[in-house]
Amino acid sequence: MIDENVIVIKSKRFAVRVVRLYQYLVNDKKEYVLSKQLLRCGTSIGANVHEAIRGVSKADFKNKMAIALKEASETEYWLQLLYETDYLTEEQFLSINEDCSELNKILISIVRNSK
């Protein structure tokens, strides 16, 4: 079942964290540009994973998972930039970046094993 798949669950939970972080950055830090980039790629991970699970072929699955991996890598970049420009505390950064790194590792494994 799709709702019991680890990558589906983790990517959706991560997307929720990204949305909440976006709200914090906009409302509390008045940061609009970097946070919007983070919102787009951070929520796209789960959308692509969900689409891959419902893919019509193995090639479609592999392609969507590869896109999810690219989005996860981009998300790491925006998180690092937000941290290095003092929009995120070290504690905030380490917490969400750990989740992002975990998603990257899972997605790397999925992409490698689907070849």
DAMO-V668132 format. One record per helix or strand of 2 or more residues. SS is the DSSP state (A for helix, B for strand). FROM is the first residue (numbers start at 0). TO is the last residue. If there is no record, write none. Layout:
BEGIN
SS_FROM_TO ; SS_FROM_TO
END
This chain:
BEGIN
A_1_3 ; A_5_26 ; A_32_52 ; A_57_83 ; A_89_112
END
